[in-house]
Amino acid sequence: MATQSVINPSTKQVNKQSRWLLLLLWVGLLFVLCIGIWQGLTAYSKFHLTIVDLWRLLAQYISSYLPFDWLPRLANEASSTATASQLIVNVRLPRVLVAVFVGANLAVAGLLMQVITRNTLASPAVLGINSGSACVVALSSIGLGFGFLHSTFLQALVGAVIACGLVASLAGYFSGRRVHPVRLILSGVAINALLIGITRAALIVTDEQAYGVLYWLAGSIANSQWQQLSILVPISLICLAYTIWLSPRFNVLVLGDDVASSLGINLRSLQWSCGALIVILSAISVAVAGPIAFVGLIIPHIAKRLLRQVSRLSYLQLVPLSMLLGSILMVWADVLSRAIAFPAETPVGLLTALIGTPIFIALACQRRLET
């Protein structure tokens, strides 16, 4: 009892400190995201936009729902800046929201991929799922198949399922044997190269229609619209909420199949659920923003490193943290894509590739040294 009385206060102190550090981490990251959203809404525009325009727009929006006029001076000023309001609401705000949701989707899809494959180098882009979605969407846009699927999301979903099946077959998942992580990566690289080759060959054949598709294939959210958000937001929220609900089981799954089965986890059901979430999250993101690479690869590693610094590693905390970091990366990558060659724009997928490629090489080298 004396030992217990000595240990418990220390343990409680550590837990309390850990909670405060975790809260501080979340507050800091949310602040970074808010700054990114502010820059995304106002920075690097041919029409001068400031934070005052945001405040005026917010005042006008709130006043429209109140039975009385509040801050009438600001409301009147808001009516005199109709151009700025329309630009923020119709152009910038959909773009920022697409960046937030696409970043969260790709980060969670990458985390799920790494969980079910137990491979730290796995991601939807590396394993060809993004390329499969992009291939089918590109072929449909130039009239070379799958035109009967009128929804871009359905086209991307079909492509993701085809790519996932090809990678799984080549890696040997359907043989019943344990798949080596290196074989899985090599299968993904091979299928990824095949699908990219098919896409490029089709674009060469239909050169006149290729330019718009090529820009989209680089990963771009420049033409984001509210209509796209009407599909992106509900599907993303449902899938992300379901992932958070499943996340406590991932703590057991990473310990191995035998341990998970002995603790009552239905492995087949959990793996199929994760696979469906990966395909849907990747497909809806590609349908809206094109094939954006490396977000799903690097964000889970950054989230794990940050979480280990302030608390114990728990997937119930890791999944929301990955969502937040993915949104931060996409929002700031979008801001930088406008800043590099302003007033021209660089596709946001090029920025994520420039950031992710050296990190991917570093992770591969670290894994080789550890083995």
C-alpha positions in Angstrom: 0.0 0.0 0.0 2.9 2.3 0.8 4.4 1.7 -2.7 1.0 2.4 -4.3 0.7 5.6 -2.4 4.1 6.7 -3.7 3.4 5.7 -7.3 -0.1 6.9 -7.9 0.6 10.7 -7.4 3.4 10.5 -9.9 1.4 8.6 -12.4 -1.5 11.1 -12.1 0.9 14.0 -12.5 2.3 12.4 -15.7 -1.2 11.8 -17.1 -2.2 15.4 -16.3 0.9 16.7 -18.0 0.3 14.5 -21.0 -3.3 15.8 -21.3 -2.1 19.4 -21.2 0.6 18.8 -23.8 -1.9 17.1 -26.1 -4.3 20.0 -25.7 -1.5 22.4 -26.4 -0.7 20.4 -29.6 -4.2 20.5 -30.8 -4.6 24.3 -30.1 -1.3 25.0 -31.9 -2.3 22.9 -35.0 -5.8 24.4 -35.1 -4.2 27.9 -35.0 -1.9 26.9 -38.0 -5.0 25.6 -39.9 -6.9 28.8 -39.2 -4.0 30.9 -40.4 -3.9 28.7 -43.6 -7.6 29.2 -44.1 -7.3 32.9 -43.8 -4.5 33.0 -46.3 -6.4 30.7 -48.6 -9.4 33.0 -48.6 -7.6 36.3 -49.0 -3.9 35.9 -50.2 -2.6 36.0 -53.8 -5.6 37.3 -55.5 -5.7 39.7 -58.5 -8.5 41.5 -56.6 -7.3 42.9 -53.3 -8.8 40.9 -50.4 -8.1 41.5 -46.7 -9.2 40.1 -43.3 -11.5 43.1 -43.1 -13.5 41.7 -46.1 -13.9 38.4 -44.2 -15.2 40.3 -41.1 -17.6 42.3 -43.2 -18.9 39.1 -44.9 -19.4 37.4 -41.6 -21.2 40.4 -40.2 -23.5 40.4 -43.2 -24.2 36.7 -42.9 -25.0 36.9 -39.2 -27.2 40.0 -39.7 -29.3 38.1 -42.3 -30.4 35.6 -39.6 -31.2 38.2 -36.9 -34.6 40.1 -36.5 -32.7 43.3 -35.8 -29.7 45.1 -37.3 -26.5 44.5 -35.4 -23.4 46.5 -36.2 -25.2 48.4 -39.0 -22.1 50.3 -40.0 -20.3 47.0 -40.8 -23.4 45.6 -42.6 -23.6 48.7 -44.8 -19.9 48.5 -45.6 -20.4 44.8 -46.5 -23.0 45.7 -49.0 -20.5 48.1 -50.7 -18.0 45.2 -51.2 -20.2 42.9 -53.2 -17.3 41.9 -55.5 -15.1 40.8 -52.6 -17.9 38.9 -51.0 -18.8 37.0 -54.2 -15.1 36.2 -54.8 -14.6 34.8 -51.3 -17.9 32.9 -51.2 -18.0 31.5 -54.8 -14.3 31.0 -55.5 -12.1 31.0 -52.5 -14.3 29.3 -49.9 -15.2 26.2 -51.9 -11.5 25.8 -52.8 -10.4 26.0 -49.1 -13.1 23.6 -48.0 -12.1 21.1 -50.7 -8.5 21.4 -49.5 -9.5 20.7 -45.9 -11.6 17.6 -46.7 -9.3 16.2 -49.4 -6.3 16.5 -47.1 -8.2 14.8 -44.3 -9.4 12.0 -46.6 -6.0 11.2 -48.1 -4.3 11.3 -44.7 -6.8 8.8 -43.1 -6.7 6.6 -46.2 -2.9 6.4 -45.9 -3.1 5.6 -42.2 -5.7 2.9 -42.8 -3.5 1.4 -45.6 -0.5 1.3 -43.2 -2.6 -0.3 -40.5 -4.1 -3.2 -42.5 -0.9 -3.9 -44.4 1.4 -3.3 -41.4 3.7 -1.5 -43.9 4.9 2.0 -43.1 5.5 2.7 -46.8 2.0 1.9 -47.9 -0.4 4.6 -49.2 -3.2 4.9 -51.8 -0.8 6.7 -54.2 2.1 4.3 -53.8 -0.1 1.3 -54.2 -1.8 2.6 -57.4 -5.3 3.3 -56.1 -5.1 7.0 -56.9 -3.8 6.2 -60.4 -6.6 3.7 -61.0 -9.2 6.4 -60.1 -7.5 9.0 -62.2 -7.1 6.6 -65.2 -10.8 5.8 -65.3 -11.9 9.4 -64.9 -9.4 10.5 -67.6 -10.6 7.9 -70.0 -14.2 8.8 -69.4 -13.6 12.5 -69.9 -12.1 12.0 -73.3 -14.8 9.5 -74.3 -12.7 6.2 -74.2 -14.9 4.1 -71.9 -16.9 4.2 -68.7 -19.0 7.1 -70.2 -22.1 5.3 -68.9 -21.0 6.3 -65.4 -22.2 9.9 -65.4 -20.8 10.7 -62.0 -17.1 11.5 -61.6 -17.2 9.9 -58.2 -18.5 6.6 -59.5 -15.8 6.6 -62.3 -13.1 7.2 -59.6 -14.6 4.5 -57.4 -14.6 1.9 -60.2 -11.0 2.8 -61.0 -9.9 2.5 -57.4 -11.6 -0.9 -57.0 -9.9 -2.2 -60.2 -6.5 -0.9 -59.1 -6.9 -2.4 -55.6 -7.9 -5.8 -57.1 -4.9 -5.8 -59.5 -2.4 -4.9 -56.7 -3.9 -7.5 -54.4 -3.8 -10.2 -57.1 -0.3 -9.5 -58.1 0.9 -9.4 -54.5 -0.7 -12.7 -53.7 -3.4 -11.7 -51.3 -5.9 -14.1 -52.7 -3.5 -17.1 -52.4 -4.1 -17.3 -48.7 -0.4 -16.9 -47.8 1.1 -14.0 -45.9 2.1 -11.2 -48.2 5.6 -9.7 -47.7 5.6 -5.9 -47.4 8.2 -5.5 -50.1 6.2 -7.6 -52.6 3.1 -5.4 -51.9 5.1 -2.2 -52.6 6.6 -3.6 -55.8 3.1 -4.8 -56.9 1.8 -1.3 -56.3 4.6 0.4 -58.1 4.1 -1.9 -61.1 0.3 -1.4 -61.3 0.8 2.3 -60.7 3.2 2.5 -63.7 0.8 0.5 -65.9 -2.2 2.7 -65.1 -0.2 5.9 -65.6 1.1 4.5 -69.0 -2.5 3.7 -70.1 -3.6 7.2 -69.1 -0.8 8.9 -71.0 -1.3 6.8 -74.1 -5.0 7.7 -74.2 -4.2 11.4 -73.9 -1.6 11.2 -76.7 -4.3 9.6 -79.0 -6.8 12.4 -78.1 -4.4 15.3 -78.1 -7.0 18.0 -78.6 -8.8 17.1 -75.4 -5.7 16.4 -73.4 -4.8 19.8 -71.9 -7.6 20.1 -69.3 -7.2 16.5 -68.3 -3.4 16.9 -68.0 -3.8 19.8 -65.6 -6.3 17.8 -63.5 -3.9 14.8 -63.5 -1.3 17.0 -61.8 -3.7 17.4 -58.9 -5.5 20.7 -58.8 -8.3 22.3 -56.7 -8.3 25.6 -58.6 -11.8 25.0 -60.2 -13.5 23.8 -57.0 -17.2 24.5 -56.8 -20.0 24.2 -54.3 -21.6 21.4 -56.4 -18.5 19.2 -55.8 -18.8 19.9 -52.0 -22.3 18.6 -52.0 -20.9 15.2 -52.7 -17.5 15.5 -51.0 -18.7 16.7 -47.6 -21.3 14.1 -46.7 -19.3 11.1 -48.0 -16.2 12.3 -46.2 -17.9 13.0 -42.9 -19.6 9.5 -42.9 -16.3 7.7 -43.7 -14.2 9.7 -41.3 -16.7 9.3 -38.5 -16.8 5.5 -39.2 -13.0 5.4 -39.1 -12.9 7.1 -35.7 -15.4 4.6 -34.5 -13.2 1.7 -35.7 -10.0 3.3 -34.4 -9.8 1.6 -31.0 -9.6 -1.8 -32.7 -6.5 -0.7 -34.6 -4.5 -0.7 -31.4 -5.1 -4.5 -31.2 -4.8 -5.1 -34.9 -1.2 -3.8 -35.1 -0.1 -6.4 -32.5 -0.7 -9.2 -35.0 -3.5 -11.4 -36.3 -3.2 -14.0 -33.6 -3.4 -11.5 -30.8 -6.3 -9.7 -32.4 -8.3 -12.9 -33.0 -7.7 -14.1 -29.4 -9.1 -10.7 -28.2 -12.3 -11.2 -30.2 -11.5 -9.0 -33.2 -13.2 -10.1 -36.4 -10.2 -9.7 -38.7 -11.9 -10.3 -42.0 -14.7 -7.9 -41.3 -12.3 -5.2 -40.0 -10.0 -5.6 -43.0 -12.9 -5.4 -45.5 -14.2 -2.3 -43.7 -10.8 -0.6 -43.8 -10.4 -1.6 -47.5 -13.8 -0.1 -48.3 -13.0 3.1 -46.5 -9.6 3.4 -48.3 -11.2 3.0 -51.7 -14.1 5.4 -51.0 -11.9 8.1 -49.4 -9.4 7.9 -52.2 -12.0 7.8 -54.9 -14.0 10.9 -53.7 -10.7 12.8 -53.3 -9.4 12.0 -56.8 -12.8 12.8 -58.3 -12.7 16.3 -56.9 -9.0 17.2 -56.8 -7.2 14.7 -59.1 -4.5 12.3 -58.0 -2.6 14.1 -55.2 0.3 12.0 -54.1 2.2 11.5 -50.8 -0.3 13.1 -48.4 -1.4 9.6 -47.3 2.2 8.5 -46.9 3.9 11.3 -44.9 1.0 12.5 -42.7 0.6 9.3 -40.6 4.4 9.3 -39.9 4.3 13.0 -38.8 1.2 12.4 -36.7 2.8 9.4 -34.9 6.0 11.4 -34.2 4.0 14.3 -32.7 1.7 12.1 -30.7 4.6 10.1 -29.2 6.1 13.4 -27.9 3.1 14.4 -25.8 1.2 11.2 -25.1 1.1 7.4 -25.6 0.3 6.2 -29.2 -3.5 5.6 -29.5 -5.3 5.3 -32.8 -8.3 7.0 -31.2 -6.1 10.1 -31.0 -4.0 9.3 -34.1 -6.9 9.3 -36.6 -8.2 12.8 -35.8 -4.7 14.1 -35.6 -3.9 12.7 -39.0 -7.1 14.4 -40.3 -6.0 17.7 -39.0 -2.5 17.5 -40.3 -3.7 16.4 -43.7 -6.0 19.4 -43.9 -3.1 21.7 -42.8 -0.8 20.3 -45.5 -3.4 20.6 -48.3 -4.5 24.1 -47.3 -0.9 25.5 -47.1 0.1 23.6 -50.2 -2.7 25.3 -52.0 -1.6 28.7 -50.7 2.0 28.0 -51.8 0.8 26.8 -55.2 -0.5 30.3 -55.9 2.5 32.1 -54.4 5.2 30.4 -56.4 4.3 31.8 -59.8 1.7 34.4 -59.0 -0.5 35.4 -60.8 -0.2 32.0 -62.5 -1.0 28.9 -60.5 1.0 25.7 -59.9 -1.0 22.5 -59.5 -1.2 21.6 -55.8 -0.2 18.0 -56.5 3.3 19.2 -57.6 3.8 20.9 -54.2 2.8 17.7 -52.3 5.1 15.7 -54.5 8.0 18.0 -53.9 7.4 17.8 -50.2 6.7 14.0 -50.1 9.4 12.6 -52.4 12.4 13.4 -50.1 10.4 12.2 -47.0 9.5 8.9 -48.8 13.2 8.4 -49.7 14.2 9.1 -46.1 11.6 6.6 -44.8 12.7 3.9 -47.2 16.4 4.4 -46.2 15.5 4.3 -42.5 13.5 1.1 -43.0 16.4 -0.5 -44.9 18.8 0.5 -42.1 16.5 -1.0 -39.4 16.2 -4.3 -41.3 
